[in-house]
Amino acid sequence: MKLKLFIAIIFSTSTSSHAAATLDRSEFTFEDLKALAKASAGEPYSPTVVPAPELIDKITYDQHWKIRFKEEETLYPSGKKAPVQLFYPGRYFPEPVSIYIRDNKKHAQDVAFSNEFFDMPADSPAHDLPEGFGFAGFRIMRPDMKPDWISFLGASYFRTDGPQGQYGLSARGIAINTGMNQPEEFPRFSAFWIGPAEQKGESLSVWALLDGPSITGAYRFGLTKDNKKAKGHITSVTANLYMRDDVERLGVAPLTSMYWYSEKDKTIAKDWRPEIHDSDGLAVHTGAGQYIWRPLNNPQSVSTNSFVDNNPKGFGLIQRDRNFDNYQDDGVFYNKRSSAWIKPIGEWGRGAVQLIEIPTKDETFDNIVAYWVPEKPARKGDEFTFSYDIEWRPLDPKSKELASVVNTRQGLGGIPGQPIPEGVNKMVIDFEGPVLDGLDQKSGVKPIVEASNGEILEPIGAYPIVGTNQWRLAFDYKQTNNNPVNIRAYLIDKKDKAITETWVSDATVTIK
C-alpha cells in the first residue's frame, strides 16, 4: 500500500469512497504500518477532531452500555472462533477509531460507521449522532457470543476477563510521564486492523496505529484465549515506537489497576467490605533471578518506587488473595479479578520496573500503574522496539525453590498487655510454599529484615503458624522522619540460603 494513501485514510475526518475502494484492493502488512507510524512521527501532532462533541457528551456511562451491537452484524475476520463486535462512542470514549478487516490474502477493508449496526433505546441521544462518525473500539466474543473475553476501548487501553471470566485491571499501549509533576500524556490507538491469526494457537491478530503528541507507534497483537500453560489468556505484543518529541519518562508494557485497601491497611476503609482491590501486589522476577513481592499501598500522596534491573524475566500486578470471604462482594467479585504478568521477549537491557501509587478514596478510579522504564532516554527521533507476552493469569509464576508471600498485615506495635509504644507499628508477613514443609523452630530458619529511613525494633519473630504449612515473620518498626520506612524482609535456612521471595515495602506508621 502507498504510504500517502495510508495517511490520507487514517488522518482524514472521513474516508472517500475512492480511497476506500483503493484500500479494498490493497495489501496491508505490518511493515506498511511501521512505515506509516515512522513517517507520522516526523510530522506535527494533530489532535483528533471529535464531531458533534456536545451530542457525544450526552451519551453518559449508563446510556452508553444500553447501546448494543446487533448480533447479526457481528464480524468474523478469523472465522467462528473469534466473533468481533464494535463499541459505540460516548462521553468517556469520544474520539472516533477507524476499524479495518484484513483477510487471509492481507487485503484490508474499512468498516464504515453506521447507527444501523446498533440497538439503542428510543430516547437515546445517540439517535442524533451524524452518520460516518466512527467507532470507539471493539471486543472479541466467545464462539457462543456469551460473553466477550477481550476488549480494546479508550486511549490505548485493553483488557481481558482473565481465567475466571471477570474483568479487572487493564493494560495499555504505552505510558508517558505517569505520576510526574506535569500532565500525563495519553496516546491513543487511532486505527485497528483485525484479521486471521498469524501464529499457531492464536485466536486472532490485531494491528494498531498509536498516535500522541510525543510518540507514534505500530503495534501487533496476537490474541490467545484460554492458554493451558498460563491458565488464562495471552496477549502477545510487538511495539515499534517512534519519538515525535522528548519524553522524560517512557513506560513500556504498562498495567493499570485499582487498590483501595486490604487486610494490611483496613483502618483507612469506610466501606463495609473487608477488602477492595483489583490487585494486591507487584511481583518482579529480576534478570538476576530474584523474586520480589511488593504489597500495594493507598498512599497519602503520589508514590513512585523503582526496581532497577537488567533484562528482567517478568513483572506484573497480581491478585493473590482469591478467597471470597475476604471481599464479600457478590456483585463485582474482586476475588475473581485477573492478574497480569509481563513476560519480556528478547533482551530489554538496563532499566527499571516502576510502580506508581496514587491516593484514592473509593474503588471507581484506577490508582496503580506499573511498567518498564528503559535506561536509555527517549529523545525526539529515537526508535524503540519491545516484544512481550501479557499472561492474564490467576497468579504470578512461582519459584520452585522459594516460598511466596500470602498475607501482609499491619497493626499496633508492642506486646499485648503492655503499654503501647508511641509511634510504633507491627508488620506481619506470612509465607507459604513446599520449601517450608517439615521445617520447625529447630530447623535453623532465620529472618532477615533490613530498613532504611527508619528503624526495625527487636525482637524479630519467625515461626511456623500452628495448624498450617505457613511461616510467619513479625517485627515492629518506627519512622525516623515523615518519610516512609523502606523495608526489605525474607527468610533464610541454616545454610544462609534464601527460602522465601523478598518482601519489600514503603511502610508508614498509620495506626496510632
C-alpha positions, 0 to 999 in steps of 0.5 A, a space after each residue: 500500500 502507498 504510504 500517502 494513501 495510508 495517511 490520507 485514510 487514517 488522518 482524514 475526518 472521513 474516508 472517500 469512497 475512492 480511497 476506500 475502494 483503493 484500500 479494498 484492493 490493497 495489501 496491508 502488512 505490518 511493515 506498511 504500518 511501521 512505515 506509516 507510524 515512522 513517517 507520522 512521527 516526523 510530522 506535527 501532532 494533530 489532535 483528533 477532531 471529535 464531531 458533534 462533541 456536545 451530542 457525544 457528551 450526552 451519551 453518559 456511562 449508563 446510556 452508553 452500555 444500553 447501546 448494543 451491537 446487533 448480533 447479526 452484524 457481528 464480524 468474523 475476520 478469523 472465522 467462528 472462533 473469534 466473533 468481533 463486535 464494535 463499541 459505540 462512542 460516548 462521553 468517556 470514549 469520544 474520539 472516533 477509531 477507524 476499524 479495518 478487516 484484513 483477510 487471509 490474502 492481507 487485503 484490508 477493508 474499512 468498516 464504515 460507521 453506521 447507527 444501523 449496526 446498533 440497538 439503542 433505546 428510543 430516547 437515546 441521544 445517540 439517535 442524533 449522532 451524524 452518520 460516518 462518525 466512527 467507532 470507539 473500539 471493539 471486543 472479541 466474543 466467545 464462539 457462543 457470543 456469551 460473553 466477550 473475553 477481550 476488549 480494546 476501548 479508550 486511549 490505548 487501553 485493553 483488557 481481558 476477563 482473565 481465567 475466571 471470566 471477570 474483568 479487572 485491571 487493564 493494560 495499555 499501549 504505552 505510558 508517558 510521564 505517569 505520576 510526574 509533576 506535569 500532565 500525563 500524556 495519553 496516546 491513543 490507538 487511532 486505527 485497528 486492523 483485525 484479521 486471521 491469526 498469524 501464529 499457531 494457537 492464536 485466536 486472532 491478530 490485531 494491528 494498531 496505529 498509536 498516535 500522541 503528541 510525543 510518540 507514534 507507534 505500530 503495534 501487533 497483537 496476537 490474541 490467545 484465549 484460554 492458554 493451558 500453560 498460563 491458565 488464562 489468556 495471552 496477549 502477545 505484543 510487538 511495539 515499534 515506537 517512534 519519538 515525535 518529541 522528548 519524553 522524560 519518562 517512557 513506560 513500556 508494557 504498562 498495567 493499570 489497576 485499582 487498590 483501595 485497601 486490604 487486610 494490611 491497611 483496613 483502618 483507612 476503609 469506610 466501606 463495609 467490605 473487608 477488602 477492595 482491590 483489583 490487585 494486591 501486589 507487584 511481583 518482579 522476577 529480576 534478570 538476576 533471578 530474584 523474586 520480589 513481592 511488593 504489597 500495594 499501598 493507598 498512599 497519602 500522596 503520589 508514590 513512585 518506587 523503582 526496581 532497577 534491573 537488567 533484562 528482567 524475566 517478568 513483572 506484573 500486578 497480581 491478585 493473590 488473595 482469591 478467597 471470597 470471604 475476604 471481599 464479600 462482594 457478590 456483585 463485582 467479585 474482586 476475588 475473581 479479578 485477573 492478574 497480569 504478568 509481563 513476560 519480556 521477549 528478547 533482551 530489554 537491557 538496563 532499566 527499571 520496573 516502576 510502580 506508581 501509587 496514587 491516593 484514592 478514596 473509593 474503588 471507581 478510579 484506577 490508582 496503580 500503574 506499573 511498567 518498564 522504564 528503559 535506561 536509555 532516554 527517549 529523545 525526539 527521533 529515537 526508535 524503540 522496539 519491545 516484544 512481550 507476552 501479557 499472561 492474564 493469569 490467576 497468579 504470578 509464576 512461582 519459584 520452585 525453590 522459594 516460598 511466596 508471600 500470602 498475607 501482609 498485615 499491619 497493626 499496633 506495635 508492642 506486646 499485648 498487655 503492655 503499654 503501647 509504644 508511641 509511634 510504633 507499628 507491627 508488620 506481619 508477613 506470612 509465607 507459604 510454599 513446599 520449601 517450608 514443609 517439615 521445617 520447625 523452630 529447630 530447623 535453623 530458619 532465620 529472618 532477615 529484615 533490613 530498613 532504611 529511613 527508619 528503624 526495625 525494633 527487636 525482637 524479630 519473630 519467625 515461626 511456623 503458624 500452628 495448624 498450617 504449612 505457613 511461616 510467619 515473620 513479625 517485627 515492629 518498626 518506627 519512622 525516623 522522619 515523615 518519610 516512609 520506612 523502606 523495608 526489605 524482609 525474607 527468610 533464610 535456612 541454616 545454610 544462609 540460603 534464601 527460602 522465601 521471595 523478598 518482601 519489600 515495602 514503603 511502610 508508614 506508621 498509620 495506626 496510632 
